[in-house]
Amino acid sequence: MPQSTDDQIQDSHIRFSGPGRRPLRGMLSAGVFPAACGMTVIRRLCLILALAAASYSDVCAQSAPSGSASGTVRNKATGRALEFVNVAVLARGDSAVVTGTVTEKNGAFRVTGLGPGDYLCRFSMIGYGTAYSKPFRIGSGKDEEKLGVVMLEETAVTLDEVVVSRERLAQNNEIDRKVYTVGQDVAASAGSASDVLQNIPSVEVDIEGNVSLRGSSNVLILVNGKNSPLMGRSSATVLQQMPAGALERIEVITNPSAKYKPDGTAGIINIVLKKDADLGLNGSVTANVGNQDRVNANLRLNYKPDGLNLYGGYAIRRDARNRISVDTREQGPVSSSPGTYREDAKTSARPLSHTASLGLESDLGDGYSAGMSGEFFRHDVTRFDHTTKVWRDAAGTYTSESARDRIDDEYEIEYSGNTFFEREFGDEHTLRAELSTSGASEEEDSRSINSFVFPVADPTRDNTRNHIDENTTRLSLDYSRPFEDGSKFETGYEGNFSSTRSDFRVSLFDALSQRFTPDTAHSHIFEYREGLHAVYATYQSSIGALGMLGGIRAEQAYTHADLVTLGAVTPGEYFRLYPSLHLSYRLGELSEVQVNYSKRTNRPDGDDLNPFPEYSDPKTRWAGNPKLLPEYVHSIEGGLKYESELFSFIPSLYYRYTYNRFTWVTHVLPDSTFFSTRENLDSDESAGLEGILTASADGIFSATLSGNVFHNRIDATSLGFGADKATVSWRGTLTCNVHVTASTMLQANARYNSARLTPQGENAATYVVNLGLRQQFLDGRLTAVLTAGDIFRSMKRETWFDTPELRQTVRVTRDSRVVYLGLTWNFGTPPKRKDDALKYDDAM
């Protein structure tokens, strides 16, 4: 029985290998073009075949017709122009193919030679769903139809009785970002978002869950392209608790365009969450169990009748975070109390978190759409600390020994609500208004007992309570206008208004009265408010092989710091411009050169400016600095992209110049208290070479190798630590996937970070190795995952300080490797991809 045209589209351009597989030949016809091929000769062949097929259609012009149709095709999720999309013109009456073409590099197409009649266009491409244009008529004085921008949505490739021989590469490089498909990273069910990020090139996650990009911890983390309250002060905790199975992809933007908020001198990491788009009810249920009584589970649901999309999710996670630390300090002769100090600590904690989200989007018709969503996060943990402290004088004589036992109850609650209204006009330009509000409440209640071994003394007790409230309101208005030539103009306004209140209280136990009394000398209240108004404009276009994205952002900020305890108020305001420019030049069908620049900032928040000290140990305190200046960075990057069907290689050269960079500085006070605060460096320069190689071998083996080597120089003259401190550091990651069978995958993952420079010392090198196994059942609906994180128990944090008054070594390790066994069940519409990945818990 002859195949339909749609069947031919699904079967076209598939490479087969192995027993029982054979090439598919002679099945191309109009509208059937190879989506993944980058060779001009095949494009021409497809066009010839399309025109040949058109000659057999019922619609055949008797004379040279002059009608035409034109437009642009883009990826619905990313807005990226799509090349080699099949455009078939159909007769409206019987859907017979009249003629066809394929899109250019910028996504543009133009079909000519249409005679009088009624038509519609069909757009198809392997890996994307089929889309149709609105019906249109040629004739009666109308010779041209402008179809505007057509959006295609990525889908799975579903074939009948054939198997695709290899997976799509996990990385995609666009003009302003690198996009990593989370599912291709083998591990997803058992781990967290923090575990996902650890395997992304350029990204690092330390043992406390703090995220860095190319060695800098000042990175802005977005969720679905928007600022999220969950990614504020508690981002490390949230990422460690967010289920990896909820992630769709990670976008790394080292030089963001002016459209984005310029916070984060290192750049932006955008976490895109899954939101199923198939009609009907879809979802998944995941449950994982691990060693040391670790458990987690999550549920994702998506219900989509026509014109409506309702989605939501819930996750619960019980973890085990046991730590061992050794802190050795040697105070030099210039110190007020020379000698040595050793602190040994053990910490145990079992954090419990709940994450919930709910959203609704509706197509109101006539180009109108609206939606609302909400998020909720709660994190509870009780920490038990036991610390022993031993002091020796400069001669090495044992002078004192004590122990401190602490019970610390913490909770965090964060919530947000968001609503939007969007209008899409007839020529595809859009206007979107969005309003969001969020709040956060955090409290830490710590109760400690100090025991004195030598010299013997009565125990003392102290309590600290720190309560922080935050509120943020964000209003944005964005306008986007794509043009038929593939160019795009965007502009908009964004207003951010936030407030923070910190209430830190200390109480000491009075042995005489047998009760706790307030310690007013160390208690304080601090409030900070900030209002930020921003406008931006960007323009993206291409001329032949040259692509360009340029823009500028203007921001006016107002700040208000209130030292409530002292009755002192400090207002402030400043205006800044943030330009950006991205250029790309295609050298051929398989390679491209990219050069980009951006200016970004890191503004001090309430914690950075709060001058009142906080502590969990009276001898170790930290505070903000009200004189801290915003830091700014100029970032330049250039790179080459080469990609084929089997591999891609992206080398990049980058340079960053940062002035007023934030850094922690530690001082020894006369009573031997260690006091840390934020300071501004004079300058910080980094220049590096990064390379990312992704390859696959016929569906059996795939690997991603990335390396980053950079030279870092800091000038800390104003802090008294020397004009030039420089070092060369590097980082490498390797992930290998072996497809044992069509449903069984093994994965090995390894990372190495060399030593890093700090103003007062350096951070030691670290490495970790993970292993995982994924087995699918029931055509991918059921997935079993087994992961072992940190199999060599190598995860640690080791920091050295070396100044005239202090030499210090701090080493923190966790107590074991982490093993998880989990199951994921997909229900509703068949899963789009068989990529439930393994993520390893190898964070500290």
TORMARVO-418256 format. One record per residue (C-alpha): x, y, z. Coordinates in steps of 0.5 Angstrom, whole numbers, plus 500, padded with zeros to 3 digits. Each point is the difference from the previous one (the first is absolute). Example, Ala and Ser with C-alpha at 12.3 -4.5 7.8 and 13.67 -1.06 7.14 Angstrom:
525491516 502507498 
//
This chain:
500500500 503507498 502504506 497507501 504506500 500501507 503493501 505502495 502506504 501495506 504495496 505505497 507501501 501495505 507496501 500493501 505495503 501494503 496493498 494501497 501507498 500503493 500507497 494503498 500502493 495503494 495502505 501508499 495504498 497507500 500503507 505494502 507503502 506498504 500504507 506498502 505500494 504506499 502499493 498505494 500494495 494497504 496506501 500501492 499493499 494500505 497507496 501496494 496494502 495505503 499504494 499493496 495497505 496507499 500498492 495494502 495504504 494502498 501508500 505501494 500507497 499501493 505506500 505502504 496502506 503506505 497499506 505499506 500499508 505501505 502500507 504498506 501493504 502500507 501496506 494501505 504499506 506504499 498505494 506497496 500500492 499493497 504498494 498495495 492500502 496497495 495504497 494497496 495504497 493496499 494501496 495502505 494496497 504493500 506501504 504498493 507503500 501506496 508502501 505500505 506503503 505500506 501505505 507504500 505501506 496506502 494496500 497504494 496496494 497503494 496495495 498503493 496498494 494499503 494501496 493503502 496495505 500499508 506497503 503498507 507499502 503494504 506500504 504494502 507498503 502494503 500501508 495505499 492500500 497501493 496507500 496503495 498508498 494503499 496499493 502505495 498502493 504502494 496504495 495506499 506505500 503496506 507497498 504500506 498497507 504502506 500494505 504503506 504496505 498493501 502496506 502493500 500496507 505494501 497493501 503493500 501497493 495494500 501495494 496494498 505493500 506504500 505502505 504507500 507498501 503505504 498506505 500507499 506504503 499502507 502507498 498506496 504506499 496507498 502507499 500502507 500493504 501493501 494495501 501493503 494495500 500497507 497494498 506498496 505500506 497493502 498502507 494503502 495497505 504499506 504506500 499508501 501506496 506501503 503493498 498502493 504506500 506497502 500496493 499507496 507502497 502507503 496499506 502498507 497498506 503500507 499496506 495505503 496500493 503507498 500500493 505504496 501501492 507500498 503501507 496505502 494499505 497507498 495497495 492501499 496494500 493501496 494495500 497500493 503506498 498504506 502502507 498495505 499502508 503493501 507502497 501505505 504499506 498493501 502498492 505495503 495496504 494501495 504497495 502494504 493498501 497502493 499493497 504499494 494497496 497506500 505503495 499501493 507503498 505505503 503506496 506503502 501507497 507503502 499507496 492501501 497505495 497507503 493497501 502496506 501503507 508502500 501497507 505494500 507502498 501493498 494499495 493497501 498492501 493500498 496493502 495498496 494496503 496495496 493502498 497494496 496503494 497494497 492500501 497496505 502498507 508499501 505499505 505496504 501497507 507499503 502497506 507499503 504496506 507501502 505498505 500503507 492501499 500505495 493500496 497505495 494500495 497504496 493501495 499504494 493501497 498503493 493501498 499503493 493500497 499505494 502507501 502498508 507498503 499498508 507498503 503498507 504496504 502498507 507498502 502497507 507499502 503497507 508500499 506499505 506505500 505498505 507504500 506499503 505506501 507502502 502507501 507502502 503507501 506503501 501507503 506503498 505505504 496506498 494497503 498503507 499492502 505496496 499493501 497494496 492498501 497493497 493499500 497493498 492500498 495495499 493502497 494496498 494502497 493497497 497506496 493499497 497504494 494501497 499503493 494502497 497504493 494501497 499503493 494502495 501503493 494501495 499502493 495505500 499500493 502506495 507500502 499501507 502496506 501500507 503496506 501500507 505495504 502499507 506497504 501498507 507497504 501498507 506498503 501497507 506498503 503498507 508500500 504497506 507503501 505497504 507504500 506499504 505506501 507500502 505506501 508500500 504506501 506502496 505495504 495494498 497500507 493497501 496506503 493499500 495494497 492501499 494497497 494503497 494496499 494504495 493498498 498505495 493500497 499503493 494501496 499504493 494501497 499503493 494502495 499503494 494502495 500502493 495502495 501502493 496503494 502499493 498503493 502497494 499505494 498498493 507501497 503495506 503506504 498499508 499504506 500497507 499503507 502496506 499501507 503496506 501501507 504495505 501500507 505496504 501498508 506497503 502499507 506497504 499498507 507498503 501497507 507499503 504497506 507501501 504495504 507502503 505494500 506504502 500505504 494497503 494504501 493500500 496499494 497507496 494500496 498505494 494500495 500504493 493501496 501503493 493501497 500503493 494503495 501501493 494503495 501501493 495503495 502500492 496503494 503499493 497502493 503497494 499501493 503496494 500501493 503495495 500502493 500496493 507500499 501496506 502506504 497502507 499506505 499500507 499505505 497501507 499502507 502497507 499502507 502496506 499503507 502496506 501500507 504496506 499500507 505497505 499499507 506497504 500498507 505497505 498498507 505498506 498495505 501503507 502495505 498504506 493501498 500494496 497503494 502503493 501508500 500504493 507501498 498507497 508502498 499494494 493501498 497504495 495502495 502501493 495502494 502501492 495503495 502500492 496503494 503498493 497503494 503497493 498501493 504496494 500499493 503495495 500498493 502494497 501499492 505496495 503503493 502494496 505496505 500505505 496500506 499506505 496501507 501507503 497503506 501505506 496500506 499507505 499499507 499505506 500497507 498503507 503497506 498501507 504497506 497501507 504498506 494499505 504499506 504506499 495504497 504502494 498500493 504500494 496502493 503499493 499500493 504498493 499500493 504495495 500498493 501493498 502498492 500494497 502497493 500493497 503499493 500493496 503498494 499494496 506497497 496494496 495496501 503496507 504506503 499507503 504505503 497504506 502507504 496503505 501505506 496502506 500505506 497497506 500502508 499497507 496504504 501499508 494498503 498501508 504494502 506503497 499507503 498498507 505502505 498497506 504493501 496493500 503494503 499493501 506500505 502506504 508499497 498500493 495506497 499503494 496506498 499504493 503507498 496506500 505503495 500495495 500502493 496497494 505495496 500501492 503495495 502501493 499494496 503498493 499493497 502497494 499493497 499495494 495495500 501494495 494494500 498494496 495495501 505496504 504505504 501507502 506504502 499507503 507504503 499507503 505505502 497505505 503506504 496503506 503507504 496501507 501506504 497500507 500493501 497497506 504496504 500497507 506503505 501497507 503503506 503498507 497505505 504501507 496495503 501495495 494500497 500499492 496505497 498500492 497505496 499502493 505505496 501502493 506498496 504505496 499496494 499493498 502497493 499493497 502498493 499493498 499494494 494496501 498494495 494495500 500494496 494496499 500493496 495494499 502494496 494497497 495499506 505496504 505505503 499507501 505505504 501507502 507503502 501507502 506504503 501507502 507503502 500507502 505505503 498504506 503506502 498504506 502507503 498501507 505506502 494504503 499494505 508499502 501493496 504502494 499503494 501494495 498493502 499495494 499493499 498495494 494496502 496494496 494496500 498494496 494496500 499493496 493497499 500493496 493496499 500493497 494497497 500493502 493499497 495504497 497501507 506499504 506506502 506500504 503507502 507502503 501507502 506503502 502508502 506503502 502507503 507503501 501504506 497507499 503507503 497504505 503507503 502497506 502493498 497495495 495494500 503493499 498495494 495496500 497494496 494495500 498494496 493497499 497494497 493499498 495495496 493501497 496494498 493502496 494495500 493500496 503505494 503505505 494501504 503497506 507502502 505497505 506504502 506498505 505505501 507500505 502507501 507502502 502492500 508502502 497504506 504506497 496506501 502505505 501508501 507502502 502507501 507503501 501507503 507503501 501507502 505503505 495500506 497493498 501493497 494496500 498493496 493498500 498493498 493498499 498493498 493496500 500493503 498495494 498499493 493501498 496495496 493500498 495495497 494503496 494499496 496505495 493498497 498505494 493500499 495503495 502501493 506496498 507503503 503505495 507497501 503494504 505504504 499500507 507502502 504498506 502505505 505499505 500503507 507502501 499506503 503502507 
//
